[in-house]
Amino acid sequence: MKQLHKVTFILLIIGGLNWGLEAFSYGLGNWIPENIMMIVYILVGLSALVEIFNHKSFCRNCNPQGM
């Protein structure tokens, strides 16, 4: 489960950075083919759902006994 948390966290970082870059028209969607970006968007969305439902068990601030 710890590995899943690491993967989802990395994908959320990628998604957040992409949103920031999109504000300046430099997002990944401008450089990577649309069919590949759809997969990236789906993975980032699924990662967000995993973190929403599992965050409290992984977060050291929310769960002092965590990890």
Secondary structure as the mmCIF struct_conf table of DSSP 4:
data_model
#
loop_
_struct_conf.conf_type_id
_struct_conf.id
_struct_conf.beg_label_comp_id
_struct_conf.beg_label_asym_id
_struct_conf.beg_label_seq_id
_struct_conf.end_label_comp_id
_struct_conf.end_label_asym_id
_struct_conf.end_label_seq_id
HELX_RH_AL_P HELX_RH_AL_P1 LYS A 2 GLU A 22
TURN_TY1_P TURN_TY1_P1 ALA A 23 SER A 25
HELX_RH_3T_P HELX_RH_3T_P1 LEU A 28 ASN A 30
TURN_TY1_P TURN_TY1_P2 TRP A 31 TRP A 31
BEND BEND1 ILE A 32 ILE A 32
HELX_RH_AL_P HELX_RH_AL_P2 GLU A 34 PHE A 58
TURN_TY1_P TURN_TY1_P3 ARG A 60 CYS A 62
TURN_TY1_P TURN_TY1_P4 PRO A 64 GLN A 65
#
